[in-house]
Every structure is written in structure tokens, then in C-alpha cells.
């Protein structure tokens, strides 16, 4: 009787669909790994994690503020950045005297900045704030 009412309500279908999204793990005798995002393996990694985050209501990556906090506290160190962002052999500088693209990424991770563009850039140029340093050097 209960089985018939579950089938009629569509609950059985909902459970079957949810079961596809959840890992199949049973009592374990030893440690094994199971990809809890197996339902998204057909997607590129970042896209799959993003889709899973929407479905499960989770944050897919560490927030930028938390990353900055870890860097400031020393939990993440400059050598860690150097390890995950190795300089490409023969990578050219963006322009003479500038860092390479990898070097620029490394600098941005150590000292995050937000580029000023659009209306904000026009306003700051009009107010002279951005040009003050240049005129002081005679440029």
C-alpha cells in the first residue's frame, strides 16, 4: 500500500533522480575514494563544480577574501604561489621592463587590485587623481 502511494506521488522518481547525484557509498571496510561530483564528470571541471554548487547550494571555490586572508596570515606563502605558477621557459615580458604574464599573475595574487575602467576611469581622470603622480615626475 505504501509503495503504491509513493509511486503515484512521484516521490520514487524524485528519490531515483537524487540518488544519481549522490555518491553510492556503503559501509566501508577500508578507505576508498569516491568522486562525490560523479554526476558532473561529463563537464569541464570548473563548469561541473559550478553546476554542482548551484544544485547543492554550496560555494564551489574558496572566496577571494579568504584567499587574501590566508596569504596575509602566512598560511599561503610566496613560495606556494611560485610552485603553482611556475615561470614558463622563454615566456616573453608583456612589454619592455614589464613582468611576464605569469609574473603579473603572481604579483596580482600577492597584491590584489581592481582595474579602473569605464565611467570610474573617466571620473578619476577628470578629477586629476590618476595623473598627479605622472605630472610630479615630469611625464
C-alpha positions, 0 to 999 in steps of 0.5 A: 500500500505504501509503495503504491502511494509513493509511486503515484506521488512521484516521490520514487522518481524524485528519490531515483533522480537524487540518488544519481547525484549522490555518491553510492557509498556503503559501509566501508571496510577500508578507505576508498575514494569516491568522486562525490561530483560523479554526476558532473564528470561529463563537464569541464571541471570548473563548469561541473563544480559550478553546476554542482554548487548551484544544485547543492547550494554550496560555494564551489571555490574558496572566496577571494577574501579568504584567499587574501586572508590566508596569504596575509596570515602566512598560511599561503606563502610566496613560495606556494604561489611560485610552485603553482605558477611556475615561470614558463621557459622563454615566456616573453615580458608583456612589454619592455621592463614589464613582468611576464604574464605569469609574473603579473599573475603572481604579483596580482595574487600577492597584491590584489587590485581592481582595474579602473575602467569605464565611467570610474576611469573617466571620473578619476581622470577628470578629477586629476587623481590618476595623473598627479603622480605622472605630472610630479615626475615630469611625464 
